[in-house]
Amino acid sequence: MSTTATIPTSIKNFINGSFEQSHNETSNVISPLDGSVISSVPMSGYSDLDLAVNAAQKAYPAWSSKTLKERVQIFFRYRQLLEANIEELTKLVTLENGKTYSEAKAEVEKSIELCEFAVSMPQILTNEVQEVSSGVECRIDRKPLGVVASISPFNFPNMVPHWTVPNAIVLGNCMILKPSEIVPLSAVRMAELLKEAGLPDGVFNIVHGGKEIVEAICDHLDIKAVSFVGSTKVAKIVYKRATSTLKRCVALGGAKNHLIVLPDANPEMTANNVVASMSGCAGQRCMAAAVMVGVDKVDHIVERMIKEAKKIIPGDTLGSVISKEAKERIENYITEAEKAGAKVLVDGRNATVKGKDEGFYVGATIVDYVTPDMDIAKEEVFGPVISIIRAKDLDEALTIENNSGYGNAAAVFTQNGGFARKVIERASAGMIGVNIGVPVPREPFPFGGWNDSKFGVCDITGKSSIEFWTQNKKTSVKWNPEARTNWMS
């Protein structure tokens, strides 16, 4: 059991069970906590990816031929290793991403939960068999695709890889992971723990890098499926490029989640939930509250939100944003909205943390009287900022929500079941919350949005992921020679 995070000075690719040096140029890995350089990561190219694909192809026949129950045994052990090393894994997430300790630990705990779903596959994935005619049986078996890939983002360096890696591998595929080059440390430790758990060499590989390696994954003809999580702009490019080579792709993009608050909402619960939703993980999550649509008279709730937001302390109960560029971009959105006539009720610009003067911090921010045409209302800010748009009634609030190009999540705060049902039915989003600020489905229910928040069929987690990572094999059998000949003969 390890509680101290060991940081390699130079990160390597993980191919065929070993860490291999890439001969490409490297990029610095910077901790957003204080701006310090903590490691370097290779900007791998096509040749590096090809090595990983070849290793995966060689491992695939033996791995896919194992029974489902045999494959999940490794992830039982891996889950135990995650639990045993949770302190170290938590510190890695905090160091490379900037989350608070409690947020980072919750992320690792979610990874453990995702593993629990993967190891439940033998109970979930039962093959279909039916006697369709006298003496004639039809059967459907789920079979893996082969070599698959997953491209993960910076905001959840431990959890998002666990959205895909356990399920895809348990189902018999061999996986290549491309973590964000900004946060590669958690993925490295993931590889070490999977090897310790007994995963055969070549079944799981990591290739680090940026744009070039993403394009190589999309183009490589021996990769059968790819998942992506990131911005909508890049998700569209990845989806188009990956499917152009006839591979499966599910690409999750950005979000602009609207929380509709009605006057009858419980004031304390609503204020706490909305502020927690917009500021948790420094607002760097695709389920964060971005816009609060206040219906009619909600000033009493806004006043409570102001009090709650002022309790949030950067460097203590609020983590850093990922980079200097992100800090500048977020603060620019606030400044431009203020210039356009919005009112900043709580201002998180120019936040600093004592002893971490070079860290990248933005304080919790509430901007009121935002109009739907402002950039802060339309674009993904990805920081601890919530915009308040005023609406005269629920119909207008739903129109505002529906007009967003995104469709990841939406929520309503009310004590009226009829109003709640109206939002559930009419909100244009894949995940809906009622009096819940972060309506993330828990396994076995899948995660995935609509509109410009997701491209491709199937969701990325839960039961829906089984469809994505497998293909159906249909078998028809007749053993009785005395049965009369028919169209199935």
N, C-alpha and C positions, 0 to 999 in steps of 0.2 A: 504493500500500500504506500502510495506517495502523496505527500501533502505539499511538497515544494515544486513549483513549476520550473523545469529545466529548459532553458532557452538555447537552441543551437545558434551559433554565430552565423552559420551559413546553412540555409535550408536546401534540402535536396529532394528530387523526385523520388517516389516510392514505386518501384517497378519489380515485379516478380519476387516480392518478398524482401527486397533490399533497397536501401537508400542509394540512389545513383546520382552522380554529379552531372548536371547539364552544362554544356560548354557555351551556352548563350550568355548574354549579358544579364546582370542582376539588378534588382531594384531594392531600395531600402524599405524595411518594415518599421514603421514609426508608431510608437504608442501614443494614442491621443490623450492619455492622462497627463503627460508632461512634455510631449513633443520630442522625446528622445528616440534615437535609433536603437532598435532592439535586436535586429537581425537583417539578413538579406535573403531575397527569394529570386530564383531563376525565372527569366522570361523565356520559357521553353518554346520550341518550334515543332514543326511537323515531324521531324526525325525522332524527337523525344516521344511524341504521341505514338508514333508507329511502333516503337519499342514496347510501349505499354499495351497497345492493341495486340501485338504478337504474343506477349506473355499471357494476356487474357484469353486469346484464342486457344493457346496450348492447354490452359487450365480448364477450359470450358467442358470438354467431353467428360472428364472424370467428375467435375463438380455437378454438372447437370444430371449425371446418371445416378447420383445419390438420391435417396428418398427424401421427401420433404422433412420427415422427422429427424433424419440424420443431419440435415443442414441446419435445422433450428437449434440443435444441441450446442453448436458453436456460439450461437447468439445468446443462449442461456448463460454461457460462461462469460461472454463479452458484456452482457448486462451486469453481471456481478462485478466485473472489473471497472465498469463505469461508476458503480456505487462505491467501490473500494477506493477509487481515485478521485472522488468528487471534489475534494478540496483543491487538488492540483488543477483539475480541469476548469474549476470555477476561476481560479487565479489567472489561468491562461486567457479565458474569455475577457476578464476585466482588463488585463494588460494590453491585449491586442485590439479590443473593441471599445473599451472605455466604460462599460457598464458598471453599475454599482455591484457590490458583492452579492446582495440579495437577488438582483436581477440576473446576474451571471449564474448563480447557483440554481435559480428557477429554470434557466435555459437548459442546464445539464440534466436537471430532474425531468424536464420534458423529453430530452433525448432518451432517458431511461424508459419513460412511458412509451415512446415510439418503438423501442426494442421489444417491450412487452407485447405490443400488437404484432410485431413480426414473428415472435415465437409462438403466438396463438394461431398461426396459419393452419396447422394441422386440424384445428377445430373449426376453422372458418372455410377452408378451401376443400370442400368435399366434392368429388367428381359426380357428375350427373349420369345416372343409368336408368333406363326404362325399357320395358318390353313393349315395343311399338306394334308388334304383330305377333301372332302365335308362333313361338319359337324364334322370334327375331328380336334382337336386343340392340339398342343404340346407346352410345356412351360418349360423353364429352370429358376430355382431360385437358388441364391447363399445362402448357409447355412453355419453357423460357424462350426468350428471343435470341440470346447469344451474348455478344459483347455490347454493353450499353454504357452511357455516360451521364454524368450529372454535373451541372455548372451551378455553383452556389455563391451567395452574395456575402457582403461584409457584415451585415447587421446581426446575423445569428450564426457565428462561425462554428458552433457546436451543434445546434439544433437542426438547422436546415439540411446539412448533409444526412442527418438521421431521418429526415422526411423520406429519403429515397434509398440510401445505401442498404439498410437492413432488409427492407421489403424486396428490393430488386435481387439481392444476393440470395436471400432465403428462397425465393421463387426459382432459383437455379441459374440466374444470369451471372456474368462476370462484369465487374464495374470499374469504370475509370472516373475518378472524381477530379474536377478542376475547381479548387476553392478560390475565393477571391484572393488576389495577390496582396491585398491590403491586410488580410487576417489569415495567414497560412498556418499558424502555430497549432490550433486546435485539430486541424486535419492531420498533421504529422503525428500527434499523439493518438489520434483515432487509429491510424495505420499500425502503430506499435501495439496498441491494445488488441486489435483484431488478430494480429499475428500471435500475440501471447495467448489469445483464446483458442488458437488452433486452426484459424482459417488458412487453407492451403495457399501456397505462393501463386501469384498471378490472378487470383480471384478478385482481389481488390488492389487497385493501383491509383497513384496520385500523380498528376502532371500539373505543375504550377505554371503560372504565366498570365498574360493579359489578352489583348484582342487577337493576337496571332494564333494562340492555342484554341481560343473559342472558335475561330473560323476553321481551324484544322479539324476540330471535333465535328462541326457541322458538315464538313466536306468528306470526311473519311468514310469510304464505302463499306468498311467492315464493322462500323458502329451502327447498330440496328435501331437504337432509340436514344433520345437525349431529353433530359429535363433541364429547365433553366429557371432561375429566380433572380430578378433584378429590376431594372427600370423598364418602363413600357417601351421606350425608344429602342432599347437593345433587344427586348423580348420579341418585338416585331421582326427585327433583322434576323435573330436566331431562328425564329419559327420559319420564316420564309426560306432561309438558306438551308436549314436542316431538312425541311420537307422537300426541297428541290432535289435532294439526293435520295428521296424516297424512304427516308427514315421516319419513325414516329417522333413526335415532339409535343411536349406540353411546356409552355413558356409562361411563367407568371410575371406580370409587370407591376407597375406602380398602383397607387390608390389615392383617393381623395374621399375618405369616409365621412359621411354626414350623420350627425347625431341630432335627431329632432327632439326638442324639449318642449313639452306642453305645460301650460300653467298649473295643471293639477299634479304634476310630478312631485314625488317626495323630495323636498328641497335638499336635505342633507345627503341622502343617497345619491341624488343626481349630481350635485356639485362634486362630491367625492369621486364618483365614477368618471365623470367627464374630464376632470383635471388629471386623474390617474391615467386615463386613456391617452390623453394628449401628451403627457410628460414621461410616461414609462418608457424605459430604454431610450431616453432623450428624444422621444418621438420618432426614432429611427426604426419603425416597424410598419409593415403594410396594413396592420390592423389598428393603427393609432387613430384617435379622433382628430380630424383636420378641420372640419367645419361644424359648428353648432348652429342649427337653425332654430332660433328662438321664436316660438309661436305666441303672438299676442303679448300678454303681460308676464314676463319672466325675469324682471329686474331683481326680484328677491332671490332668485337662484343664481343670477350673475354675481350678485354681491357676495354670496357664499363661495362662489368659485374664486373670486378675487382673494378672499381670506385663505382658501386652501392653497392657491398658487403661490402666495407669499410665504408659505411654510416650507416650500421646496427649496433646498439649499444646494447649489452646484458644488460638486466635489464631495457631498455627503449623501443626500437623498436623490441627487440627480447626477447621472454620469455625463461624460463628455460626448460631443459629437465626433464623427470619425476623423475629420481633418480640418486644417486651416481653411481650405477652400469651402468646405461644407459650412463652417461657421460664418464665413463672409457671405455666402449665398443666402443662408437663412436670415441673417440680419438685414440683408438688402431687401428681402421680401417685406419685412416689417417696416422698414424705412419708406419703401415705395408706397405701401398701403397707407401709411400715415400722411404722406404727401398728397395722396388721392382723396383724403377726407375721412379715413378711418380713425378711430380713437384707441390709442394704446392704453389699456387699463392696468396691465402688469407688464413691465418692460424687462426682458431678459437680455437685451443687448449689452455688450461690453462686460460680460460676466468674467470674473477672475476667481481663481482659487489660490489661497495663500500657500506658498511653497511649490506651486505648479503653474508658475506664471506663463510658461510656454504651452500649457495645455489648451485644448479646444473646447471651450465651454459656452453654452448659450443657456440663459436662465429661462424658467417657465414664463411664457408670454401669452397674454390674452388681448386680442385685438377686436374691438366692438365696432358696430356700424360699418361692417364690410359689405360691399355690394357684389353681386354675382359676376360682374364684369372685371373685377380686379384680379390681377395675376395671383395674389395670395389666396383667392377663392377658387381659382381654376387649376393651378399647377401644384404638383407635389412638392411641398416645402421640406418634408422629412426632417423635422426638428420639433422641439417641445413648444409648439405654437398652435393655438387654436383661434380660428376666425369665427366671429359671431355675425350671422346674417339674420336680419329680422324679417318675419313673415306674419301676415295678418291672420292666416288660418292654416289648417292642416293641408288643404289642397295646394295652397301656394308653396308650403314647405316641401311637399312631395314633388312639385314641379321643379323646384330648385335642385332637389336631389336627383331627379330623373335627368336633368340637363347636364349633369356631370358626365364627362366622357369615360370616367372610370366606373367600376362596379364591384369593388372588392367586398366592402361591408357597409352596412347602414344600421342605425339603431334608433329606437324611440323610447323616450322616458315619459311615462304616463301611468295613472292608476285606472285608466278607462280601457277595458278590454276591447271595446268596439274600435277605438282609435288605434290601439295596438294592432288589431287585425287588419285594419286598412293599410297601415304601413307595411306589414308583413306581405300583403298581397300586391301592393303597388310599388314598393321600393325596387329600383333597378340595381340589385346587388346580389351576389351569390351567397352571402352570409349575413343574417339578420339578427339583431339583438333587441330584446325587450327589457328595459331597465338594466342592460349590460353594456358597458362601454367598450369592451373588447370581445366581440362575439365569435371567439375561435371555437370551432367544433372540436370535441375530444374524440379520440379513437373509440369505436370504429368508424365514426362519421368523418367524411373527408373534408379537406381544406381546399378551397378554390373559389375564385371570383368570376365575374361576368365582364362583358364589354371589353374595354382596353386594359383590364386587369388580368386577363388570361387569354391565351391563344392555344387552341388545340382542344381535343376531346379528353375526357376523364379528368378527375382531380388528382392532386399530387400525393395525397396521403389517404389513409383509411382503406375501406373496401374498394373504393374506386381505383386505387393504385394497382390492384391486382389485374384489372383489365388492361392497364397500360403496359405493365411489365411482362405480360404473358400473351400467348396466342392459343386458340382452341384447336385441339385435334379431335375430330369426330370419327368414331368407329362404329360400324354396323356389323353384326355377327349373326349367322344362322348355322345351327348345328344339326337340325333335324332334316335329313334328306327326304323324308316322306312328305314334307310340307309342299303344297302345290306351288308351281312357278307363278310368280307375279312380277310386277315392275321392279321389285327390289332384288330379283334374282341375279 
